[in-house]
Amino acid sequence: MTKSFLLTISVLILLHPSISLSSDEVTIYRWKTSEGYKWKKFGEEETHEKYEGEVNWSGVPDGLGTFTYLDGNKYKGEFIEEERSGLGTYIWSNDEDQEKYVGEFTNDKFGKVGKIYYKNGQIYDGEVFEDLEYGKGIKTLPDGRRYEGTWRRTKGDNITKWEITGYDKDENKILEISEGEGEGSYVFTNGDEYEGEWKNGIREGNGSQSYSSGGRYEGEWKKDLWDGKGTFYEINGDKYVGQFRNWNRHGHGIYTWTNGQKYDGQWIDGKRHGYGIMMFKSGEKYEGEWKNDLFNGKGTYLWSDSRYKGNWKNGKITGYGEFTWKDGRKYIGEFENGYERGQGKITYPDGSIYVGSWNIGQYNGQGTLTLPNGNKLVGTWKNDKIWNGKEKNHKGHILMKFVNGVSIR
């Protein structure tokens, strides 16, 4: 081999940017520019991603280093030409479930083999694909349970159905899924635990699931969702029994609160909607139509001392209705936002009757008040007081006039 040939090879090695001859450890920051991302020796940690480690002659990450993301996540491991490639550890700072991934990285993505550690103590060891989906591997739980087999894979693979066997700490079989179908108990990475039927690798049929955040569902599943007849127990003790669709209360169902309240009726997408009966802890009762969790349409509300029967809108008495009190009063007419407003008639226990205009629960506008002795106050009213009008006896003779609220004989 000639000296000139060796010299040529040496020059090529020095000039090629992908060959990491530099082992210098530096701190650099990634800037976003009009020409793409650029690495600089200056920057702010609050606004720029930071790399600490080895670089090549082009000044980009190459070798061993640590990359800190703006969200606080970190990668520690091998780089080739800026990309995570080789062995490394990815640490999540704020993820609800995942703690860290230790294993291989390919083309700046997770995979192909590694371990995923979860905050609840679960560990998955096996094939891992770029979106952290499992392939063939073993998942262990802190209590000694484990699952072995093949989970679903990415679109590049044909295997989409689970082939999994589960065991408890005493090696008793607790789950068996073949070709995605089977029955048994499985604990998800967030701690939720399902026990029941599986089809095509998802929950399908009858099953129950306890949630790590609290609560439990028992009933029918369809396409991995609550769908059909079921019961849900809330963490605070409330309970719903009835129909579900796509996770939501949908159809007929009964919801019982721990404080004694109870709703029996129709639901749509998790809200009371349609006909239903609501019993309150105070003993009050509403029976009628609902819309989006509010009284809406025709309905009857019972208090301890009164009753309303008529129209409602957005949870308030609005429209035409009838209000009856136990002391004998009775109002029939128009309402708005819970008050008598518009045209209406009220009858009192002593025989007095007012017929006319109302505003915010008071006589306002044109109206006639008939007194027990047969006399009538006829005219314009303001805040329950006759303002401009006359008082007549039962024969029609004028007894008194009113001008701007003042009586004139």
Phi, psi and omega in degrees: 000128185279159178295325180295325179292316179298322179296319180297315180298319180298318180296317180298320179295318181293325184276337184284122187289341184276355181261116187274086175274342179271132176248017180295137174261124184229169172243119181228161183236145181264123180251142174265121182235177179293342180258010182108192181281139179230144177263131180229157179276003179228156179166175179247130183296335180285337186236353181228140174289145188239142176236135176232118180157204184279147177228163174265189185292345176274354178082020179248158180306127180197111185121217179266138180188177179235128179246125180251123181273163182295333180276003178096348177294154182224148170238130176236120180163210187269143176234148168226114178052055176078340185266144172294120184205120184119222181257143180189174178234128177250126183243126176271139181264327186228013181290142183292326187246313189275141179255307179199160174238132178233119181163210185275149171232139181226125179053043176072014182234160178296144173117156028251339180233138179182183177240139175244123179257134182248155184293338179271008176098353177289149178224129173253134181228114179162210180290138179225136180251171193305331179260020178066022172281149180281154168245245177263126183184194181229133175244127181246150180246156182301333183274006177101349177289153178210157178232134181234141176145210182238123176269186177292155182239181180284175184296338179287349179247154183275339183284115178237354181251141182292142170231085191229141172236134180245148181226148172272185185293341179262014179070018172280139182286126181243352181203137174215114179236123178235131185055033176081356183243144179166201183206145177151191185254134179221136179254122180281168185294339178272002179098349177295142182235126180247140174224119182163210185268150179230148175209132183056033177076011180227166180288123184207126182110219180261138179187166177232148179222129174260135185257139181296334179278356181110152180098159182208138177244136175228125179155210186270145178235148175214122180055044176074015182233156170297123182200115183118209181276137180192175178227133176239129178256117179286158181297333182271002178103348175298156182217140174237133177232121180162211184270146175231156170208126178051051178080340189259154169296122187206120186109209179272139178196162179240123178248126181242125178270155179292338180276004177103349179290154183208135174240132179231109182173204185270149178226149172222122178051043175086000181239150176293122187204122185112211181269137178197161179241128180242123176254123182266158182296337179284350184099350177291159186214136172239135177225120181161210187268148181231157173209122178052046176075011181235152172300127181201121184111215180268134180195163180237132179239131180248123170257177178291333184239006183197171179212139174238136176226120181164212186267148178228154175212122178053040175087001182235151177294115182210130181112206183268136179194181183229124181244125182236133178254155180292338180281001176108349178290149179210126179243133175232123179160210187264148178228159172209123179052039174091358181241153171294122180206127185112218180263135180196167181228131176236136179245133182256160181301330182278001179100353177296145180221128173246131177231124179159209184272148180227154172209122180050047173079009181232158174295122178210121182108200183284131180192168180228128176250118178263122184274164182302330181277001179098346176294154181230138172257114186240130177154209180261135184247152178217115178052052176073008181238135178291132188253308177225116182174202185218154169251127181239150175274183186294344178267357179094000179286139180283124180260331185198150175244156179231130178230119180052039176086359183252132180279141179227125180267000000 
